[in-house]
């Protein structure tokens, strides 16, 4: 089992850094990415600087940069049971129980 030892802020900044690197690999300016993605220039600047962005804008940017397949791995259900005696339920939960 692997543990990620990053804070949410560090994860946001890593995603922003990778997106900026991908933009530069494709020789796009922030303005060019803005025009192609439909995401405002200010949003792109804030994202690359602080990692803050809405999910919709992030998806629009990922689509423009050709990174949509990366979202397939997000929340992927590939966890194994903790022990041989633990049975994994085949049913998908419809609601949470913790308030």
Secondary structure, 3 states (H helix, E strand, C coil): CCCCCCCHHHHHHHHHHHHHHHHHHCCCCHHHHHHHHCCCHHHHHHHHHHCCCCHHHHHHHHHHHCCHHHHHHCCCCCCCCCCCCCCCCCCCCCCCCCC
